Amino acid sequence: MARITVIGSASMDLVVTSAKRPGAGETVLGESFKTVPGGKGANQAVAAARLGAEVSMIGCVGDDAFGQEILNNYRANHVVTDHVEPVTGMASGTAHIILAEGDNSIVVVKAANDYVTPDYVDRAIDVIKASDMVLLQQEIPEETVVHVSRLCAEHQIPFMLNPAPARVVPQSVIDLASYITPNEHEAAIMFGDQPLDEVLRRYPNKLIVTEGKRGVRYYDGTQEIVVPGYQVEVVDTTGAGDTFNGAFAVALAEGQGIRDSLRFANRAASISVTQFGAQGGMPSRSEVEGSL
């Protein structure tokens, strides 16, 4: 069983569905409202756990009702929560999501997630050192991402950075990462107007760019490879990227090659969008393997 440590965010997703996305200053009528557990770190942890990995989460929640719901959800999905602590007097993170016109728009309030500091991470060093893969995102402080990259390099632990939400990533983190998994928008933020094919060649078998329905693109040291996606009827795209990252980490940690790991991750992500909620459609191992 692959041992994966996720260092990142947790939130409660407040989800509105609407036929139309409001413009600036516009009010529209929504169709439904739900609260569901989310946050990029939590989503990736749950995705990896459902796919059969032994997953430990390092993160923070608030000392509010949302925080308790998030903890209960981790445990229900067999994610180890020994290093997830409530922050006294602080609200849990929230994500405010509008589902409209076949896609989503999201505003994230980090709240307790800002307390995932380098010192906080250091208290879980034994868990990190025992990992086959460490998985990171960018809904926690940048200094923590930099610190974890150095920590993993020091102890020779592979780590994957999902650079979302999009922001410029320090060059030191890019250099130390084992895998970096931006989507097209995030890659443009990271590398500016540099042609994507040139950037991919600079980071062979490291930079993995997801392109939605078109699949995933990377450079294998000899040629550019496109691993195609799967065509499905989309219900909710929220969490598809997190499912992809969790699945990709599981397959790599188990020793699968990059192309096979990407096929596995693409299939998991395609299944996830057929149901509602960031975590609602995340598949089990048997669902993915049975449909490949």
N, C-alpha and C positions, 0 to 999 in steps of 0.2 A: 504494500500500500504506500503510495507516494505521500510524503510529508510536506505540506505546504503551509507557510506562514504568510498571512495577509496582514499588512500594516497599512491601515487606512481609515476611511470614514464610515460612519453609519448615520442614517437619518430616518425620519418618517416622511414618506412621500405623500403629499396632499395632491390628489390627482383629479382634475376636471376634464371631462370629455365635452367637446363642442363640435358642431358642424362647421364652424367658422372660427378662425383665429382672429382675435381683436387687434386692430391697429392702434396706434398712439391716440389716446383720448377717446377711444371707442368702447362701448359696452355691448356685449352680446349675451344671449341666453345660453347657458350650458345645459347639457343633457343629463349629466350624472356627476357625483362627487364621491370619492373613496379615499381612505387612508390605508396605506400599505407600507410595510418595512422596505427600506431601500438604502441608498448611499453606495457609492462605487465600491468601497472596500467591503462592506457587508454583502453586496450583491455578488462580488467575485468569490467571496468566501463560501457563500451558500451554493453557488454554481459548482465550485470545485468539490464541495462535500457531497453534493447529490451525484456527482460523477465518480465517487468512490475514493477520494483522497481523504487522508487524515489532516484536517484543517484546524489551525490555531489562529485566532484573531487577536491582533494587538490594536486597541483603539479606545475611545472614550464615548460615553453617552452622558446625557444630563440626568439630574436626580428628579426627573419628572415622570409622568405616566408614559410618555413616549419612550423614555429610556428603558423602563421595565418591559414594555412591549418588544423593544428591539432585542433585549437580552433573552426574553422568552422565545423569540423567533430563532435566534442563534441556536439555542438548545434544542428546539424542535427539529432543526436541520443538522444536528450532530456536529456543530462547530464548537470547538473548545473555547471557553470564555474566561480562562484563568487570568488573562491580561486585558480584560475589558472592564473599566472602572467607571462608576458614576462620578461626575464632577459636582461637588457641593455648590448649590446656588446657581447652577448653569442649566440652560435649556439644552435639550438634545438638538442635533442638527435637523434641519427640515429641507425638503426639496419641493418646490411648488411647480407642478407640471400641468401643462395644457396639452391635451391630445386633440388634434384637429387636422383635417385635410391629409390624413395618412401619415402624420409625423408628430414629433413632440417638440415643445419649447419648455425650458427648465430654468428656474431661478433657485440657486442653492444658498441657504443660510448655514454657515459652518458651525457656529455656536461651540458646543463641547468638542468638536473635532479639532479645534485649534489647540487643545490641550494635549494632543499627541506630539509631544516634544521629544528632542533627542534624549533627554534624561529619562523620560517615561519609557522610551523604547529600550534604553540600556537595561532597565529592570527585567526585561524579557530576553536577555542575551542567550540564555541556555536554550530557549525555544528556537531562537534564530539559528544558532549553531547546529542544531539537530535537524534543520530543514533540508529538503532536497531542492526547494525553490522558494524564494521570497517574492511576493507580489505586492507592488506599490502603485498608488495613483496620486493625484495632485489635489485632493480635497483636504489635505493636511498641510501644515506649514512647510514651505520650501526648504527651510533649514533642516527639517527632519528627513526629507527625501535625500538631501545631500549627505547627511549623517549616515543614513542606512546604506547608501551606495558605498561609502567608505568602509562601513562595518562588514558588509557582505564581501567586499574585495579582500579585506584583511583576513577573513576566515574562510575564503574561497567557497562562498555559497553563491550559486547562480541567482541572479535576481532579474525580474521582468518589470519594466516601468511602462505602465499605461498612462501616457502623458495627458490625462484629462482631469479636470477641465483644461482647455488649452492655455498655455503660457510658455514663455521662452524657458527652455531647460538649460541649466548650466552645462557647459561643455564637459566638465569633469564627470557629471552624472552620465552623460551620453557615452563617454569613453569607458566608464566602469560597468555599465549595464551589460547584461548578457543578451537581453532582448528588449526592444522598444516597439510599442504597438500603437502608433497614432492612427487616427483616421485621416482622411485627406485634409480636412480643415486644420486639425492639430499639427500635421506635418508642415503645412504652410506657415503656421505660427512659429514652429520650431526652426525652420530652415529658410524662411523668407521667400524671395523670388528665385531661389536656386532651382534649376530643373530637377524634377523628381528622379529621373533616371540617373542623373549624376550623383545625387545624394544616396540613392540605393546602392550604387557601386562603391561608394565610400564606406558603407557599413554592411558588407556582405554577411548574410545569415544572422544579422542583428536587427536591422530596421525592417519591420513588417508593417506595411501600410494597408489598412482595411479600406475598401471602397464600396461598402454597402452591397447592393445586389450583384455587383460585378465580381465580388470576391476579394481576394487578398493578393498583394504584390510584394515581392522581395527579390533580391539578387543573390544567387547561390555561389558566387565567386567566378562563375563562367558565363551565366546568362540570366536575364530577368525572367522570373517565374510568376505566372498568375495561377492561383488556385481558385477555381470558380466557386461562386456561392450556389445556393439552392433556391429555386423559385417556390414560394409558398404563399398562401393567402394570409396577409398581414392583419393582425388585430391590434397590436400595440408594440411599437419598436423600443419602448423604454426597457433598458437592461440588456438589450441584444449585445452591445459591445462588452458589457461586463460578463455575460455568459461566454462570449468568445474568449475573453482573456482567462477566465477561470478554467475553461476547457483546454485551452492551449497550454496553460501551465501544468495541468494534470498530465496531459499526454507527453510533454517534454520531460517532466519529472519521472515518468515511468520508463523513459528511454526511447520513446518513439522519435523518428527523424522529423525534421521540420515540415516537410511536405505532408506526411501522414498526420502530423499533429495539427496542421492547418485544416486538412480535410475534416478531421474530428471536430475541431473548433467551429468551423463553418456550419457543420451539420447541427451541432448543439445550438448555435445562435439562431439558425433558421427555425428550429423547433420552438425556441423561446418566444418568438414574435407571434405565434399562433394563439396565444392566450393573453389575458389582461394582467398587467402589473409587472414591475421590474423582475420580481422573483416568481410570479405566478406560473409562468410557462417554462421555467428552467427545467430541463429534462433530467431523468435518471440515466445511469450508464446504459442500461438495457435499451432504453428508448433510442439513444444515439446509435449504439452498435447495431441494433435491429433494423435501422433505416439507412445505414451506409451501403 
